[in-house]
Amino acid sequence: MTVSLVRRYRFSASHLYRRPEWGDEENLARFGKCSIEPGHGHNYRLTLFVTGTPDLETGFVVDLVHLDRLVSEQVLEALDHRHINHAVPEFAPGGLVPSSEQLVLWIRDRLLPALPEGARLAGLQLFEDDDLGAEWRPSES
């Protein structure tokens, strides 16, 4: 029997939408006020869906202490109370724009190889506020 564990985390971070190869006018046209230095911040909400068969001895799909440590080390320490464009090399000027869509994929790439055996990352949701977020689910291929 397979079950999904749902675990939520919160972190605060700032970011800026800007392409250095574009001028101020183009950045403003494409990204609006989100392109203006020094950027802006959010109180992000990250939700993980971890699927697996509950352990017969513990009843857990995944050890929460292990999962919390993994998320802290791989995601929260890199993002919480940081300016994403400056703290994460992939989002440095000239790199990826730190949109919710790109951030949720970056988080996926950090967590997938580090999950314990028997646990599968079945989805991620990342919300930067009540009205805007991104979701990743594995492809059915």
HELIX and SHEET records of a PDB file:
HELIX    1   1 ASP A   24  PHE A   31  1                                   8    
HELIX    2   2 GLY A   32  SER A   35  5                                   4    
HELIX    3   3 LEU A   64  VAL A   71  1                                   8    
HELIX    4   4 SER A   72  LEU A   76  3                                   5    
HELIX    5   5 GLU A   77  LEU A   79  1                                   3    
HELIX    6   6 ILE A   84  ALA A   87  1                                   4    
HELIX    7   7 PRO A   89  PHE A   91  5                                   3    
HELIX    8   8 SER A  100  LEU A  111  1                                  12    
HELIX    9   9 LEU A  112  ALA A  114  5                                   3    
SHEET    1   A 5 ARG A  82  HIS A  83  0                                        
SHEET    2   A 5 VAL A   3  HIS A  15  1                                        
SHEET    3   A 5 HIS A  40  GLY A  52 -1                                        
SHEET    4   A 5 ARG A 120  PHE A 127 -1                                        
SHEET    5   A 5 GLY A 133  TRP A 136 -1                                        
END                                                                             
